[in-house]
Amino acid sequence: MERKGIIFILLLIVAVLTLTVAIMAGYLLVAGSAPQNGTTAMQQTEVVPDIKDLGFVPIFQDSQYFNLKIDGSGKPAVIEIKAELVYLKNAKVKDLETKITSSMGKIRELIGAYFMQMTLEDASKPETIEVAKKELTAQINDLLNSGEKVKTNIVWTINFDRWFYAV
């Protein structure tokens, strides 16, 4: 009799532990392992170059004004920006500075087209500056890499010294 009681208690402990493990696994699958904001579970770290490895070129000498896309309110809006291009000096591109300065007109055109697609509501969001930096950096890198056999990141980022918008 005593043996049956011990076996029953051991089976009960195994059942409780199995149920606990199943609940924890279900929680991890449903809520615990979901990546936030589309990021992967393992974050990649980005290596920041030394300041001596970076070059700085103003995109506009003074502030530049762009008309923003008219939204539902129907009121025209403008954005005033002043920006500089931050590029990697050690990018493996021939005549890097010449390539950047000769492409400056097209770079300004890309930036103007970018802001003409932005609404006042978009410009007023705090995260828009970072999004604009990433998207414009990618577009400018594509432009500078056109015609190159090996594609490389030439532009590190864009610094916006001024970002004002108004109706």
LINFENNOR-V478754 format. One record per pair of residues at least 4 apart in sequence whose ideal C-beta (glycine too) atoms are under 7 Angstrom apart, sorted by the first residue. I is the first residue (numbers start at 1). J is the second residue. D is the distance in whole Angstrom. If there is no record, write none. Layout:
{{I;J;D} {I;J;D}}
This chain:
{{1;5;7} {2;6;7} {3;7;6} {4;8;6} {5;9;6} {6;10;6} {7;11;6} {8;12;6} {9;13;6} {10;14;6} {11;15;6} {12;16;6} {13;17;6} {14;18;6} {15;19;6} {16;20;6} {17;21;6} {18;22;6} {19;23;6} {20;24;6} {21;25;6} {22;26;6} {23;27;6} {24;28;6} {25;29;6} {26;30;6} {27;31;6} {27;32;6} {28;32;4} {28;33;6} {29;33;7} {33;41;7} {35;39;5} {35;40;6} {35;41;6} {39;43;7} {49;53;4} {49;54;6} {49;88;6} {49;156;7} {53;88;6} {53;89;6} {53;90;6} {54;86;6} {54;87;7} {54;88;7} {54;89;7} {54;156;6} {55;87;5} {55;89;5} {56;84;5} {56;86;6} {57;84;6} {57;85;5} {57;87;7} {57;100;6} {58;84;5} {59;83;5} {59;84;6} {59;85;6} {59;107;6} {59;108;6} {59;111;7} {60;64;4} {60;82;6} {60;83;6} {63;80;5} {63;81;7} {63;82;5} {63;162;6} {64;81;6} {64;82;7} {65;78;5} {65;80;5} {66;78;7} {66;79;5} {66;112;6} {66;115;4} {66;116;6} {67;76;7} {67;78;6} {67;116;6} {68;77;4} {68;78;6} {68;79;6} {68;115;7} {68;118;6} {68;119;6} {68;120;5} {68;123;6} {68;165;7} {69;116;6} {69;117;6} {69;118;6} {69;119;5} {70;74;6} {70;76;6} {71;119;4} {71;120;6} {71;121;6} {75;167;5} {77;120;4} {77;165;6} {77;166;7} {77;167;5} {78;165;7} {78;166;6} {79;115;6} {79;123;5} {79;164;7} {79;165;4} {80;162;6} {80;164;4} {81;160;6} {81;162;6} {81;163;6} {82;161;4} {82;162;4} {83;158;5} {83;159;7} {83;160;5} {83;161;7} {84;159;5} {84;161;7} {85;100;7} {85;155;6} {85;158;6} {86;155;7} {86;156;5} {86;157;5} {86;158;7} {86;159;6} {87;91;7} {87;100;6} {87;154;5} {87;155;5} {87;156;6} {88;153;7} {88;154;6} {88;156;5} {91;96;6} {91;152;5} {91;154;5} {92;150;7} {92;152;6} {93;99;6} {93;148;7} {93;152;7} {93;154;6} {95;99;6} {96;100;6} {96;154;7} {97;101;6} {98;102;6} {99;103;6} {99;144;6} {100;104;7} {100;144;7} {103;107;6} {103;143;6} {103;144;6} {104;108;6} {105;109;6} {106;110;6} {106;143;6} {107;111;7} {107;140;6} {107;143;7} {108;112;6} {109;113;6} {110;114;6} {110;136;7} {110;139;5} {110;140;6} {110;143;7} {111;115;7} {111;136;6} {112;116;6} {113;117;7} {114;118;7} {114;132;7} {114;136;6} {118;122;5} {118;123;6} {120;124;6} {120;165;6} {120;167;7} {122;128;6} {123;128;6} {123;165;4} {124;165;6} {127;131;6} {128;132;6} {129;133;6} {129;160;6} {129;163;6} {130;134;7} {131;135;6} {132;136;6} {133;137;6} {133;157;6} {133;158;5} {134;138;6} {135;139;6} {136;140;6} {136;158;5} {137;141;6} {137;155;5} {137;157;6} {137;158;6} {138;142;6} {139;143;7} {140;144;6} {140;155;5} {141;145;6} {141;153;6} {141;154;6} {141;155;5} {142;146;7} {144;154;5} {144;155;7} {145;151;5} {145;152;7}}
